Amino acid sequence: MTGPAETPSFRLVYVPGVTPDKWLRVWNERHRDTPLTLLQAPAAEARDLLAGGGADAGLVRLPVDRAVLSAIPLYTEQTVVVVPKDHLVTAVDEVCPQDLADDIVLHPLDDVLDWERGLPGRPALERPATTADAIELVAAGIGVLVVPLSLARLHHRKDLTHRPLKDAPESRVALSWPEAATTDHVEDFIGIVRGRTVNSTRGRAQSQAGTREKPTGRKTGTGKAGTGKAGAKGAGARRASGAPKGARRGKPRGRS
């Protein structure tokens, strides 16, 4: 005797800081028979999970391996520096890297920013294991932390604040999925993220694009006065050249 068949689901992995709630609600409205299973994973693990087939699609941070994964960039996040509320930079609305020259800038092992030109400020003796650990060190007055805005909000504390950091690398968030597994459910989720309505799927849009109405032609006249250019012209000519009804035509006779 076999057990009941498992209900198929759509597995979506997402990285910390990304909030898929609005897309989840739309999915549940349109796919009541296919539940969406959410999986949260650090940025590097989320990409590996997708590449290994552990998820059907993901909201991840770029870059991804384009030889294995497809990706649609969604948005670029603002970069901020997280500091204690009594830090000097809280006196300004925006911070430059030079403003952090005397600060220890923490660099967690799970950092999602690409620091090709190096971090501003002074390096810490050790790198924190996670962004959450680095936040605790900032609260303890050990240093400051540069992260995407969403991560600053995710790890919000009453004793900390943040300011935008100019001339810093930024993190881009994308919808990604395995190149070799672009399923109908993946296409449906792409449509949801892009804001398509339930009746405007990609397949239906292509079908509609290939169907054109036959030209109906343009009528130039039906023989009735005023229904076409020719008819209007003819009627106007008759009215302009015609005499009152009953009048005699021809040249008037001279008087005798």
Solvent accessible surface area in square Angstrom, and as a share of the most:
residue,aa,sasa,rsa
1,M,243,1.08
2,T,127,0.74
3,G,59,0.56
4,P,133,0.84
5,A,100,0.78
6,E,162,0.73
7,T,91,0.53
8,P,89,0.56
9,S,46,0.30
10,F,1,0.01
11,R,84,0.31
12,L,1,0.01
13,V,0,0.00
14,Y,37,0.14
15,V,0,0.00
16,P,37,0.23
17,G,17,0.16
18,V,7,0.04
19,T,100,0.58
20,P,4,0.03
21,D,76,0.40
22,K,110,0.47
23,W,31,0.11
24,L,42,0.21
25,R,147,0.54
26,V,43,0.25
27,W,0,0.00
28,N,67,0.35
29,E,112,0.50
30,R,83,0.30
31,H,38,0.17
32,R,194,0.71
33,D,121,0.62
34,T,14,0.08
35,P,62,0.39
36,L,18,0.09
37,T,55,0.32
38,L,61,0.30
39,L,59,0.29
40,Q,107,0.47
41,A,11,0.08
42,P,60,0.38
43,A,15,0.11
44,A,58,0.45
45,E,101,0.45
46,A,0,0.00
47,R,63,0.23
48,D,101,0.52
49,L,62,0.31
50,L,0,0.00
51,A,53,0.41
52,G,68,0.66
53,G,40,0.38
54,G,25,0.24
55,A,2,0.01
56,D,36,0.18
57,A,1,0.01
58,G,0,0.00
59,L,0,0.00
60,V,0,0.00
61,R,4,0.01
62,L,19,0.09
63,P,107,0.67
64,V,16,0.09
65,D,84,0.43
66,R,137,0.50
67,A,91,0.71
68,V,60,0.35
69,L,3,0.02
70,S,21,0.14
71,A,15,0.12
72,I,29,0.15
73,P,73,0.46
74,L,50,0.25
75,Y,95,0.36
76,T,70,0.41
77,E,15,0.07
78,Q,90,0.40
79,T,4,0.02
80,V,1,0.00
81,V,0,0.00
82,V,7,0.04
83,V,0,0.00
84,P,27,0.17
85,K,116,0.49
86,D,128,0.66
87,H,35,0.16
88,L,162,0.80
89,V,11,0.06
90,T,35,0.20
91,A,93,0.72
92,V,68,0.39
93,D,128,0.66
94,E,84,0.38
95,V,0,0.00
96,C,39,0.24
97,P,31,0.19
98,Q,139,0.62
99,D,73,0.38
100,L,0,0.00
101,A,59,0.46
102,D,123,0.64
103,D,28,0.15
104,I,47,0.24
105,V,2,0.01
106,L,3,0.01
107,H,50,0.22
108,P,1,0.01
109,L,113,0.56
110,D,56,0.29
111,D,33,0.17
112,V,36,0.21
113,L,13,0.07
114,D,94,0.49
115,W,40,0.14
116,E,152,0.68
117,R,204,0.74
118,G,40,0.38
119,L,52,0.26
120,P,18,0.11
121,G,29,0.27
122,R,128,0.47
123,P,115,0.73
124,A,29,0.23
125,L,189,0.94
126,E,145,0.65
127,R,114,0.42
128,P,12,0.07
129,A,57,0.44
130,T,55,0.32
131,T,10,0.06
132,A,45,0.35
133,D,61,0.32
134,A,0,0.00
135,I,6,0.03
136,E,96,0.43
137,L,62,0.31
138,V,0,0.00
139,A,31,0.24
140,A,72,0.56
141,G,56,0.53
142,I,86,0.44
143,G,10,0.10
144,V,2,0.01
145,L,0,0.00
146,V,5,0.03
147,V,3,0.02
148,P,1,0.01
149,L,30,0.15
150,S,21,0.14
151,L,12,0.06
152,A,7,0.06
153,R,159,0.58
154,L,95,0.47
155,H,47,0.21
156,H,124,0.55
157,R,80,0.29
158,K,176,0.74
159,D,61,0.32
160,L,7,0.03
161,T,31,0.18
162,H,59,0.26
163,R,57,0.21
164,P,34,0.21
165,L,12,0.06
166,K,82,0.35
167,D,109,0.56
168,A,17,0.14
169,P,30,0.19
170,E,106,0.47
171,S,4,0.03
172,R,117,0.43
173,V,0,0.00
174,A,0,0.00
175,L,2,0.01
176,S,0,0.00
177,W,19,0.07
178,P,18,0.11
179,E,95,0.43
180,A,108,0.84
181,A,43,0.34
182,T,64,0.37
183,T,67,0.39
184,D,116,0.60
185,H,60,0.27
186,V,2,0.01
187,E,44,0.20
188,D,43,0.23
189,F,1,0.00
190,I,2,0.01
191,G,6,0.06
192,I,9,0.05
193,V,19,0.11
194,R,131,0.48
195,G,59,0.56
196,R,57,0.21
197,T,85,0.50
198,V,89,0.51
199,N,108,0.55
200,S,43,0.27
201,T,51,0.30
202,R,87,0.32
203,G,48,0.47
204,R,110,0.40
205,A,49,0.38
206,Q,122,0.54
207,S,71,0.46
208,Q,117,0.52
209,A,76,0.59
210,G,68,0.65
211,T,104,0.61
212,R,212,0.77
213,E,167,0.75
214,K,177,0.75
215,P,129,0.81
216,T,139,0.81
217,G,62,0.60
218,R,204,0.75
219,K,172,0.73
220,T,104,0.60
221,G,37,0.35
222,T,80,0.47
223,G,80,0.77
224,K,140,0.59
225,A,62,0.48
226,G,58,0.55
227,T,72,0.42
228,G,16,0.15
229,K,168,0.71
230,A,76,0.59
231,G,19,0.18
232,A,48,0.37
233,K,161,0.68
234,G,26,0.25
235,A,7,0.06
236,G,25,0.24
237,A,57,0.44
238,R,156,0.57
239,R,180,0.66
240,A,93,0.72
241,S,97,0.62
242,G,38,0.36
243,A,53,0.41
244,P,108,0.68
245,K,209,0.88
246,G,78,0.75
247,A,52,0.40
248,R,213,0.78
249,R,209,0.76
250,G,70,0.68
251,K,190,0.80
252,P,128,0.80
253,R,214,0.78
254,G,74,0.71
255,R,242,0.88
256,S,160,1.03
